[in-house]
Amino acid sequence: MTMTTRWIAGFILLAYNVALVRLLVFKNVLIQMGPLRFRFDQEAGQANFLPFKTISSYLLGEHGRLISIINLTGNIALFIPIGFLAPFVFRRMTWQRSLALGAAAGLAIEGMEVAFHTGVFDIDDMILNAIGVMAGYWMFSISAKQKRSHSKSV
């Protein structure tokens, strides 16, 4: 991996993180994609420190199917790019470090929501965020192995 690749990936990772904080922490944002409009508003409610409490309520359909799908997949999908880009920037990234990065990223987002009074702390969001980072790392690992395998066979 060249130094230029690392710098480009680092810039993309930084820009993505800024956009992610804007979207998740400062939620009063309207995103419009053609006819689709998504509004992210401030949450009200109690903090959740009990793992899988919110996740299980979504899986049981207590909030409606669409809301459940958006919440669960969104909290995972939004963090996949972090897990995919981090190994480009940090050469010694392992799955353990990726898991720690995912937990730290989730904690940072949840902490900012509390600090800026734009949301409530939810341990389940941290869990889903860490799963997203791990999924991104897994995708990076698979693509890197395929690239090495392909270059050896050529």
N, C-alpha and C positions, 0 to 999 in steps of 0.2 A: 504494500500500500504506500503510495507516494505521499510526501508532505503536503502537496497541493490537495490531494483527496482528503486528507485529515483536516486541513483548513476549511475547505468547502463544507465538509460534513459538520464541522464545528460551528460554522456560521449558520448553516441550516438548522442545526439543533438549537442554537441560541435563539434564532428568530422564531422557531416553532414554540419554544418554551415561553417566550414573550406573548405570542398569540394565545397560547393555552391559558396563561394566567389571566389575560384579558377576557377570555371567554368564560372561564370557570370561576374566577374570583370576582370580577367586575361584571356581573351577570346581566345587567340591564342593557342587553344587546339584542338587536334584531338582525337575524341573518336571513337573507332572501336569495334563493336559488331558483330562478325562473318563477313559476307559480307557487313554489313552496316557501313558506315563511315560518321561521322558528324564533320564538322569543324566549330568552333566558332571563327570568326575573329572580329577585331576591327570595330566598327560602325562609319560611317561618317554621318553627318547630323546636323540638328538644334535641340536644346532642345525643348521639348513640355511641356508647363505649362497649356494647355487647356484640362481639363478632357474629356475623351471619343473621342478625335480627332483621335488618332492612332487606338483605338479599333474600331471605326466606319469605318475607312478606311479598316481595315482587314475584318470586317463583310461584307462590300460592295464588297469585292474581288478585291480591287485595287492592291494588291500585289501578286495575284495568290492564289489559294485555298490551296495548300500544305504549302506555307510560312505562310499564315494566320493561319492555323490550328496549325502548329508548334509553332508559336509565342504566340497565345492566350492560348492554352492548356499548353504549356511549362511554361509560366509565372505563371500559376495557379498550375500546378502539382508539380513543383519543390519546392513549399512552403507548400504543404500539410503535409509533415513529421514534419515540425516545429510546426504546429498547433496540430498535433497528439501527439507529444512527450512533448510539454511544460506542459500540465496538470500533467504529471507524475512527473515532476521536481518541478513545482510550484503548491502547493496544492490549492491555492485560485484562480486558473484560472477561469475566467468567460468569457462569450462571448464578453463582453465589453473590457476586458483586452486582449483577443485574437485578437480583432480588432485593438487595440492599438499596440500590438506586431507585427501584420501584417504590419501596416502602418510604424512602426519604422524599421522593417526589410527591407521593400521596400525602405525606405528613405536611410537607411545605404548602400544598394547595389547601388542605383542610385548616392548617394554622392561619394562613392568610385570610381565609373566609371568616374565621373567628375574629382575627385582629381588626379586619376592616368592616366587620358587622355586615357581611354580604351573604352569609350562609351559616350553617350549623356544622359542627364537627360530627362526622360519621365514620366510624372505624371501617364500615363495610365499603365506603368509597375508597379508602386506602387499600383495602384488600383487592378490589377490582382494578384499581390503578396499577398495583404491583403485578397483577395477572397480565395486564396489558403490556407493561414493560417486559415481562418475561416472554410473552408471545412474540414481541418484536425481536428480542434477543434470539429466540428459537428460530425465527425466520431468517435472521442474519446468519446464524450458525449453519443452517441447512443450505442457504445459497452459497456460503463460503466453501462448504464441503463439496458442493456440486461444481463450483468453479475450479477448485483444486483437482478434483477428479477428472474434469474435462480437460484441464491443461496437461495433466499427466498422460492422458490417452492420445493427445495430439502430437 
